[in-house]
Amino acid sequence: MNFGLTQEQEMLVKTAHDFATKEIRPASAHHDETGEYPWEILKKAHGLGLLNTHVPAKYGGLGFGVLDSTLVSEEMAWGCTGIGTTMEANTLAACPLIVADDDAINQEFLRPMTEELKMAAYCVTEPSAGSDVAGIGTRARRVGDDYVLNGAKMWITNASVASWFFVLAYTDPEARHRGMTGFVVPADTEGIEIGRKEKNLGQRASDTRGVTFTEVVVPARYRLGEEGDGWRLAMSAFDHSRPVIASAAVGLAKAAMEHAIGYAKERKTFGKPIAAYQAVSFKIADMAKNIEAARLLTRNAAWLVDNGKSNTKMAAMAKAFAGDMAVQTALDAVQIFGGYGYNNEYPVEKLLRDSKIFQIYEGTSEIQRLIIAREVIGKVR
């Protein structure tokens, strides 16, 4: 058992941290206030190899495992989780393609992403089907050598900037989850309508919109796997992406704790820094221990999937624990700042807003608990 990072991983962390320090943090407030998509930052990240790290080497990528991706994600999120989410949306979209391992599809859609800056989107969530993926209404009917898609997706990250979508649809609704099929759909296909940018509580740099498919014709060659493989591909993507999301929650919490420590050492009441008071120092102590616990859960989940082992339970544990921990850490940071923490002139206000989504996207904290319970208890009839 070895909890240390390799020399190469240490260098990766340094590169990512330096980038977050120089490029992301200075622009974070601007993108939060304006909601402007961070194209310039993404271009620089792509040039440094900090985007699409998971794409296999045979398609021009670095072929990083999930653990290495969590190292990058933590540092990007330390800089700004809104900007980090725009980057990691590519990871989620590409995971079903990597798992399906269709060489022709991957050459056409993954390789170009390593050669130039291109974004992608994972289209599964719908207006009335979020955590209940089996409740989606999108349909795909076979017509000769094509499929015709109809349906509406919601809360899709990178929707207006994606060059292609991973879309989950029913080809056999009567079969429930065994009747779902995954498709790669070029974004410029006729019949796709992109909705307005949503005005969200936090992570405002992220481009979140609805996507509507009306009689969208998709060649059968863009089907991932066989009909009925969609559920497996969509869910396997979460085993890869949830540790990355959990690591982003760790990055946000780390930033919140650092800000809290800095303020607590400077702010004085009754003649001494507030860090000297147990009420404040114990909050920071809890932050530190919970961040370490979340990081260990996250890296364990990543290590498992990288080594070909099932990580469904551990990924759910990491996602739930890290998400809840990030919200509590940001909340405690605001409390330590007092009235200043409630003001947008200080950084922790944004961190609290940004943190909440970690309990919601890629499966709510409640859904993670259902997964964990199922894994440890088994089916109960």
N, C-alpha and C positions, 0 to 999 in steps of 0.2 A: 504494500500500500504506500502510495507516494502522493502527497498533497501539493507538491511543488510544481511549478511550471518549467518547461524546457527553456533553454536559452532563446530559441526561436520564438516561443510564445511570449517571453518577457519582452522581446523586441517588438512583437506585434502590439502588445499592450502599450508600450511607450509610443509607438507610431500613432496609434489610435488616440491616446491621451493628448499627445502634442497637437494633433489635428483638432480635437475637440476644444482644446484651450485656445488655439490661434484662429480657428475658422468658425466654430459653432457658437461658442459662448458669446463672443462679441456681437453676433447677429441674432441671438436668441430673442431678445426683447422686441426687435423690429418685426420679426416674423410672427411673433405672438400678437402684436398689436395690429398688424396689417393683414395677417392671414396669407401673405404672399408665399407662393411655392418657392422653396430654396434651390432653384436651379444651379446657381453659381457654386454653392457649397457642394451639391451633388456632383457637379463636374469635377471639382477638385478631389472629392472622395473617390470617384471612379478612377481618376488618374493615379491615385496612390494605391489602388487595389483594395479599397475598403468597402466597395460595393460588390454584390454577387460573389462573395467569398466561397459560397457553398457549391457553385457550379463546377462540375467535374473537369479535370484537366483536359480530357479529350474534346471538350467543347470550348476550350480556351480559358477556363476558369482556374482558380487556385486549388479547387478541390478540398477546401477546408472541411473538417468535421464540424459537428454541432458545438463541441466544446470550444474550438477556436473561434467560432462565430459568436459565442457568448462573451468572449473576451473583448471583441470589437464592440458588440452591442452595449455592454456595460459602460464603456467609455463614451460612446456616442450619446447615450442617454444622460450621462453625467453632464454633457454639454447642453443638450436639450432633447427631451423625449419626443417633442413634436417633429423635429428634424430627423431624429433617429427612427421614428415610425415610418417616415417616407422612404427611408432606406430599407428597413426590414420588411416592408410590404413586398418587395421583390423576392425576399426569401420565402415568404409564405406562398406566393403565386407559383414559384418555380418548384417547390417541393413535390407536388403531385407529378410533375413532369419527370423529375429525377427518380422518383419511386417507380413510375411506370416504365421508365427506361426504354422509350421508343426512340431509336437513333435518328430516324428521319425527322421526327418532330423536334427533338432536341437540337439537331443541327440547324433547323430553320428558326427556332425561337430562342434557344438559350445561347448559342454561339454569338449572335449579333449583340447580345447584352454585354458580352465581355469585350467586344471590339469598339463599341461606342456607348454613350450614355443612353440607355433605354429603360423605361419603367414598365412594370406589369402590375396586374391586380388580380386578387383572389375573389371571385364572385360566387358566394354561397349564401350569405345572409339575405333574408327577404323581409319586407315590411311586417309580415305576420309570422315569420319563421326565423328566429334568431338562434337561441340555444337548442331549440327543437328542429334540428336540421331535417329530420324525416318529414317535417311539415311543409317543406318547400312546395311552391306551386308551379315552378318553371317546368315546361315540358319540351321534349325533343322528339319529333316524329320522323321516321325514316321515309325519305322520298328518293327512290333510285339510289344514286351514289352520294346523296347528301342527307343531312339532317336539317330540319327546320325548327328553330328555337323560338319559343314564346314565353315571356315571363318578366318579372321585375325583381331586381336585386336592390338592396339598401345598405347604407353605411359602408360603402366600398371605398377603401383607401386607395389613392392614386387613380381614381376613376377617370378623370379628365385628361390625365397625362400618360396613361398606359398605352403601350403599343399593342398589347394583347391581354386577353383575360383568360383565366381558368374559370370555367363555368360548370356548375353542377346542375343537372336537370334530370327529370324522370323520363326514362324511355319506356318503363312499365310501372305505372303508378300502383297497380294492384299488388306488386311484389314488395311494396314499402322500400326499405333501405336497399334491398337486393335488386331493386329496379332502377337504381340511380346510375347515371353515366356521366363521366367527365369529358369536357371538350376544351380545346384551345381555340379561342376565337379572336382573330385579328380585330383590333379596335376600329379599323376603318371599314368594316363590313357594313353593307347597307342594312338599315333597319335597327341600328343601335342608337339609342337616345340617352345622352348624359344629362343628369339633373343638375340643379343648382348646388353650389358649394354650401354645405351645412355649417351653421354658426354654432360651434360646439363650446362647451365649458372650458376645455383646455386643449392642448396639443393642436393649436390653431394653424400651425404650418402644414399640418397634414391635409391633403386634399380628399375630403370625404363627401361622397355624393351617391345618389341613386343611379342605377343603370337599367334601362328598359330594353327588352329584346322583342321586336315585333316582326314575325316571319323572317327571321335571320337565317340565311342559308349557310350552313357549315359543311364543308366537304367531309365525307366519312373518314378520310385519312387524318383528320384532326381529332378524331376520337381517341381518348387515352385508354388503352387496354380494350377489353371487350365490353359489350353492354352489360351493365350490372356491376362493373368494377368501380364506379364513381365513389360510392360510400367509403370503400377501403382506401382509395387514393386520397380523398379529402381528409379522412380521419388520421391517416398515417402522416399527413403533412403537419398535423398538430403535435405529433410526437417529436417532430424535428423543430417546430417553431415555438412551442410553449417554453422550452428552456431558454430560448433567445429572448422571448418576451419577459420571462422572469428575471433574466439578467439585466434587462433595461430597467425594470422596477428597482433592482439593486442599485443601478447607476443613479437613478433619481434620488433614492434614499441616501446614498453616499453624499450627493451634492447638498441635500437638505441638512444632513448632520454637520457637514463642514461649515455651512453658513451659520448654523446654530452655535457651534463651538466658537467661531470667530466673534459672533455678536456677544455671546455669554462672557467671553474674556474681556471685552471692551466695555460693555454696559455696566455701570456701577449704580448700586443703591445702598444707602446707609453706609457709604464709605468703602465698599468693596465690590469687586466684580460679581455679577449674579452667578457666575460659574462656581463660586465658593459656597453657594447655598445648596443644600441637599435636594431641595425640590427641583432645581434645575439640573444639577449634576446627575441625578438618578435618571432623568429623562434621557440625557445624552448617553448614559451607560446602557439603557435599554435599546436605544438606537443602535449602538455599536454591536451589541450581542445579537440583535435581530438581523442586522445586515449580514453579519458573518454566517448566521444560521441559514439565511436565505441563499447566500452565495454557495454554501456547501450543498444544499439541496439541488440548486440549479446545476452545478457542475457534476453532481452525481447523475442527474437525469440525462445530461448531455453525454457523459462518459458511457452510460448504458447503451444508448442508441448508436453511438459511434462504434461500439464493440459488438454490435449485432444482437443485443439483448433487448427484451421488452422493457420499455420505460414508461408505459402508459400511466401506471400508478405514480411513479416518481415525478413525471412531468406535471401531472395534475397537482401533486403536493407542492412542487416548486412554484407553479403558477399561482396557486391559491395563497400560499404562505407569503411569497414575495409581493404579490399584489396587495394583500391586506397590510403587510408590513410597510410598504411604500406610502400608503395613505396615512397610516398612523404616524410614521416618521415625519412626513410633511406637516401633519396636523400639530404634532408636538413642536416642530420647528417654528411654526407660526405662533404658538403659545409662548415660546421662549422670547420671540421678538416682541411680544405684546402688541400694542397698538400699531407699531411699525410693521409687524407681520401681516396686518390686515390691509396694508397699503401697497399699491402696485409699483411704488418707487423702490421697493425692497424685493429681493429675489424669491423669498419663500412663498409669497402669495401665488405666484405663477406655478411653483412646484406643487402646491396643494391642488390647484385646478388640474394640472397635468396628471397628477397621480391617480385620480378617480377612475380613469378609463382602464387601468390595470385590473380592476375588479370586474370589468365588463367584457372587453373584447377578447376574441379567441377563446370564448367559453367563460361565462361568469364564474365568480367564486363559488356560487351555489352549485353550478354544474360540475366544477372540479371536485367538490365534496361528494356529489353523487358518484362520480367516477371512482374516487378513493374508497367510498363505502362499498361499492360493487366489487372492487378489487380485493378488499380485505375481508368482507363478509361473505361474498358470493351471492348468487341469486337467491332471493327469498320468495317463496310462493305462498 
